[in-house]
Amino acid sequence: MKSKMIILLIVCFFAGFIFHPSPTELQAKPIFITIGSGDFTGVYFPTGLAIAKMINKKRKEYGIRATVESTRGSVFNVKAMMAGYLEFGLVQSDKQYQAVKGLAEWAEKGPQKELLSVFSLHRESVCLVAAVDAGIKTINDLRGKRVNLGNPGSGQYRNSIDALEAVGINPNRDMDPETAKASEAPGLLQDNRIDAFFCTVGHPSETLKMATSGERKVLFIPITGPGIDRLAAEKHYYTKTTVPVAQFYPGAKDPVDVGTFSVIATLCTSSRMPADVVYTITKEIFDNFEEFKRQHPALGVLKKREMLKGVTAPFHPGAIKYFREVGLMK
């Protein structure tokens, strides 16, 4: 009996090699991706959710499962993608440009050559909101005021600095700067702890809705003038535009559109991301474009061809494959 058991064990051992399915016969393991977005009150977070929602709806077909992480913004997202912590991230076009050129936050590390574009999204305008009782009528009136510039880990912080320097204001010498997150700025303004704040957002923005619905009345300040004109001319990732105050923020005092400049939100990834994954995500969004546009008002104005513009990092091969298949790229 003992010898029969030994023989049976030997047979079973070798049968495992003979009949064990090959890797190609096994069901492929799901691919997990995380999309870095931004603050909960901005447009980046719902945009990331919209992309993840459409991918996850077909997770059995694609084998991809997506999650969205609320982050400190563009700078964090780029650094996290380069470190392998995030697979995809939403990034302002100016931060994308600076990363691939090795400028600003990447001056020491040099050009981030692994950063690649997937497609661009909505425009984000640089907004300046001030309390009516602060006596601020123009950007030049910020001298001597308490002004929130935004989180240093976000793209809007650099936009604030650029706007101030363009009109000859030194933010550390000529005013009292704060560096709170964009979502905290409306509360600070309503509590009379600041006089004004900058934010770079798509519209409609929950941050701006919060700011205009409090007891302390606020108004939108134009970011215009010769200095801003030069800024937009020198830095091609900036475009002159208007803030749609009348349409989205009727709670502001004198709700009329004001001039400013803007950047473009872009979806980025790294060169390490497999081409088939990027291709699948691009195809899902573009093949179901009207559904994607319905996910948030800021996405409703998108046009397919425009989503290939405004990027400064090279396109990922997976995105290029799709764009060429449908004739959006030669």
N, C-alpha and C positions, 0 to 999 in steps of 0.2 A: 504493500500500500504506500509505504514511504517513497519507494522508487518511482511509483506512478505519479505521485504529487510533484516530485522534482521534475519529471518529464513534462508534466502539464505546465508548470511555471516557465520552463524553458521555451515551450511552444508559444505561450502567451507573450513572452518577452520579445521573441523575434517577430511575432505577428504584429506587434506595435510598430515595427519598422516597415513592414510590408504594406499594412493597410492604413497607416496613419495618413490623413489627407495632407497634400502639399500646401504651402502657403497660399497658392493661387486659388485653391479650392475652399479655403476658409473665407468667411465674410470679412471684408475689409474693416478695420477698426475705424470708428468715427474720428474725424479731425475736429479738434476744438480750437476755436479762435476767439480772441478777445479784442473788442474795438474800443480804443481809448477815445473818450468824448470830451466833456467839459463839465462845467457846473450844472447842477440840476435845473437851474432857472434859465439857462441859455438855450440856444437852438441846437448846439452840438449834441446834447444828450438825447433829445427826441429824434434827431437825425440818425444817430447811432442805433437807437431802438428800432427805427423804421427799417434800416438795412438788416439788422439781426432778425427782425420779425419775418421778413420775406424769405430769408435763408432758412430759418428754422421751420417754416411752414412746409418745406420740402426736404427736411433733414434725412428722411428715409431714402429719398431719391439721390440727394447729393452726398450724404455721409458727412455733412458739415454741421456742427453745432456752434452757434455764435452767442456770445454774451457781450454786454456793454458795461464798461467801467466809467464812472464819473471821475474825472481827473482835474488837475489844476490847469489844463489847457494845452496849447500847441507845443510849447517848449518841453513840457513834461512828456507829451505823447511821442515827440521825436526821439528824445533820449531813451524812453522806455522801449520803443521799437528797435532802436539800435542795440540796446542791451538784451533784446530777446524777451522782454517781459510782456510786451504787447505785440500782437500780430498785425493789427491795423490801427490807424489813428487818424483823427480829424485834425487838420493843421491849417492855420492861416497861410495864405500864399506868401506873405512877407517872411514868416518864420521858415517856410519851406526853402525859400530862396537863400536866406542866411545860412541855413544848415548845409545845403549842398555847396555853398561857396566858402564855408568855414568862417563865417562872420558872427558878430555879436556873441551870443552864448557859446558858440562853437569856435571862437577865435583860437583858443588853446589847443583843442583837439583836431582842428583842421576840417576840411570838407568831409561831409558825411556821405560818402559815395554809395553806401548801401541803401540810402533812402530813395524810394521810387514812388511815382504817382500811379494812382488807379484812375481817378477822374475828379473833376472839380464839381462844386455844388453851388450853394447860394452865395450871394454877396453879403458882406458884413460891413455895416457902416460904423464909423467911429463917432460916438455920440457924447455930447457934453450936456449934462443936466444940472441945473442950479436952482437953489431955493430962491423964490421971489424976493424974500426979505433980505437976501444977501447983497442985493444991488448989483448983480452981475448981468451985463447986457451983451458983452463981447468976450472973446477968449482973452483979450488983453486985460480985462478986469479981474482976472484970477490972481493978479499980484496981491500979496498980503492975505490971501484967502486960504481956508482949510479945504484941500482938494484931494479926493481919493483917486489914485492913478491906476489901481488894480494890483493884483497879485504879481510879484516879480517873476513867477513861473509861467505867466500867461503871455500871449501875444499882445493883448490889449495894453499891457504895461508899456511895451516899447512904442505902441501907437501913440499913447499919451505923451511920452517923452518927445517923440518926433514932432507932434503937433505943437507942444510948448516951445521947443527949441526953434521951430520954424518961424514963430512969431517973436523970438527974442527973449523968452522967459526961461530962466534957470530954475528948474523945479525945486532944487535944494536951497537956493539962496533967496529967491523972490517970492516964495509962498510956503505954506505949511503942508507938506505932502503926507498922505496916508497911503498904505499899501494893503488894504483889506481886499478880500475877494469880491467879485462883482455882485454876488448874491447878498453880501452884507451891506453894500453901499446904500440901498434905499432906507434901511433901518437906521443907519448912521445919519443920513440926511434928515429923516423925520425926527430923530432924537436931538437934532441941533448939534451934533458932534462934528459935522463937516458942513461946508457951504455948497459944495458941488462935487460931482464925480464924472469920470470918463468911463465908458464901456464900449466894447467893440462887439456888436451883435447883429444877428439876422432878425428879421421882423415877421410877425410880432414877437416881442421879447417879454417874458414874464418879469424880468428885472425892471424893465421900464414901466410895465403896467403897475407893479408894486410902488414904484417911485411916484407915479402920477395919481395914485388913489389914496394917498395919506392926507392928514389934516394940514400939514405944512405944504403950501402950494409951490409947485415947481414949474419951470419952463425950460425949453430946449434952446441952447445957445449955438448960433452958427459957428462952424469952424471953417472960416473963409479968410481971404485976403491974399496979398501978393506973396507972403511967406508960404502959405499953403499951396498956392499955385506952383511955386518953385519946387516944393517938396514932391508934389505929384509928378512934376516933369522930370525930376532927378531920379526918383525911385519908381521904376515902371510897374512895380507890383501894387502901387497905390493908384486909385482912380477917383476922380471927383464925382460926387453923387449927392443925393439928398436923403434926409431922414423922413420917412412917411408919417409924420406926426399926426396930421389931420385924419388919416385913415385908421391908425391903430391906437393912438394915445389921446383921445378926446378929453381926458381928465387934466391935461396940462393947461396952464394958463396960455391964452392965445395959441391954440393948437393949429399952427401953420407949419408947413414943411420948411426945413432949414438946410442950408448947404453944408457939406462936409466932404470927407474922402473915405474910401472903402478898400477892403481887401476881399479875397475870395476864399471861401472854405474849400479845402481839398481833402480827399480821402487818400491816404498814403499807406505804404507797407514797406517791407524791406526786400532786398534781393534774395534773401533766404526763403521767402515764401514760394511754395510750388506754383508753377504757372497754371496748372489745372484748377487750383483753388481760386486764384485771382480771376481766371477766365469765367468760372462758374458764378462768382459774385457779380462780376460786371454784366454777364449775360442775363442773370435774373433781374437785375435792376433795369436794364435797358429794354429787355423783352417785355417787361411788365411796367412800363414807364408811367402810365396814367395812374396805376395803383400806387406807385411810389410817390408821385406828386401829391396824392390825396392824404398822405401821412402827416403832413404839417404845412401850414400856410406858406412858410418860407420856401418850401420845395415846389409850390404850385406854379411858380413862374419859370421853372427850369426848361431849357431846350437842349435836346441831345447834342447838337453840334457845339453849343456853348460850353458843354461840360468837358470838352477837350482843350479848352482855353484856360489861361490863368495859372497853369502849372509850370514850375521851374525845375523840378526834378524830372529825370527821364521817366517815360512810361514803363511800367512793368511788362515783360513779354506776354503775360497772360492777358492783360488788358489790350495790348496791341493786336493779339490774335483775334479777339472779338471785334475790335473796331475795324479791322481789315475785312473780316468776313461780311460785315453789314455795310461796308462802303463809307464808314465815317473817317477812315484813314487809308492812305495809299500804301 
